[in-house]
Amino acid sequence: MTTAPALPRTHPLSTVALPDAVARQFRLLECTAAHFEGPQLFRADAGVVPGLGRPHTTARVEAVLADFFGGEDAALVQGAGTGAIRGALQATDLGAGPLLIHRAPVYRTTAATLRALRTDVVEVDFNDPAALRAALATGRFRWAYVQHTRQRLADSYDPADVIAACVAAGVRTVVDDNYAVLRVPACGVELGADASAFSLFKLHGPEGVGVVVGARDLVERIRGDNYSGGGQVQGHQALDALRALTHVPVMWAIQSQVGAEVAERLTAGEVPGVAEVRIANAQDRCLLVRLDRPGARELPAVAATLGAAPYPVGSNSRYEIAPLVYRMSSSALDDAPELADWTVRVNPMRAGADQVIDLLRRSVGLLNDPPHPKD
């Protein structure tokens, strides 16, 4: 019999407690009031406005986001998180030296951006503070790239410590804050990074909208590169993203609470057939659920017949309301391919713990003991 692979120890990022999430929601509305007059929240413009280069509404939303996240400026971009990362990296002067990155599988679309920019990258294990300090001390680097959530399941580095080490060495940082913004207490730019790049589609905003928040010189370069009207985030898109964002802090806090409860109940043995569970920031914050026998490739389809989402759309986009039961992410499987037959990721999305537990109990039961057709 094939030996089951054990899940690695994970180091989940801190989450935001519900009272703090409520306070963040209120803070976002205070920032909105500082940049919008009441009637402006009900109308939006479009086009490359002379002298501004973008719609007035878009500029107001950018000002709100810069204020809220503590950046000098912000630029809304098309292309969601991928477009934001690409814009931020393109705005850096990477030709002046190599880019320092974590030694781990790179998220697929980010790897494509690095190839397209012909970026010279140098990998260092961010989990090893001494190795990071030694690399920074060489003076080779002007820029570092940090993915806030985990690239490897066993990653343990604190992004705040990595950013602080870079700042101390005079190395500027771009942070991929996808899957982290408003779920963790502080994003990259709030921790001292030069730029946070992330998708607003993953924060219930409209399809294709992303943002870079951070240092003014970077944001101005992004804006200058994106002068074309066809590349602009139009005013109605910007306003839609802002409206959606007001719901996210509380929603994420509730989802984190539900995920913790589900993990505790699975660990206590409530679902026969589940051998092991870990909370992980494997892209989005989720549960890694290892079965007691191979079947992870088949379980998502079975769970979908009982109401589970069969695949992600934006990993917490506005489309995703049902619990997600799905394979592990590609980057996680690149790091731990032996888990592919044994482990699924589970995200409660908007559901409660009872529904998630019941869904897993029934779907694992059907997988292990499928109904026999009647003669």
Secondary structure, DSSP 8 states (H G I E B T S, - for coil): -----------------HHHHHHHHHHHHHHHHHH--GGGGG----S--TTTSS-HHHHHHHHHHHHHHT-SEEEEEESHHHHHHHHHHHHS-GGGS-EEEESS---HHHHHHHHHTT--EEEE-TT-HHHHHHHHHTS--SEEEEESSBSSTT----HHHHHHHHHHTT-EEEEE-TTTTTTSS--TGGGT-SEEEEESGGGT--TTEEEEEE-HHHHHHHHHHT-SGGGS--HHHHHHHHHHHTTHHHHHHHHHHHHHHHHHHHHTT-STTEEEEEEEEBSSEEEEEEESSS-TTTHHHHHHTTT-BSS-SSSS-TT--S-EEEE--HHHHHH-GGGTTTEEEEE-TT--HHHHHHHHHHHHHHHHS------
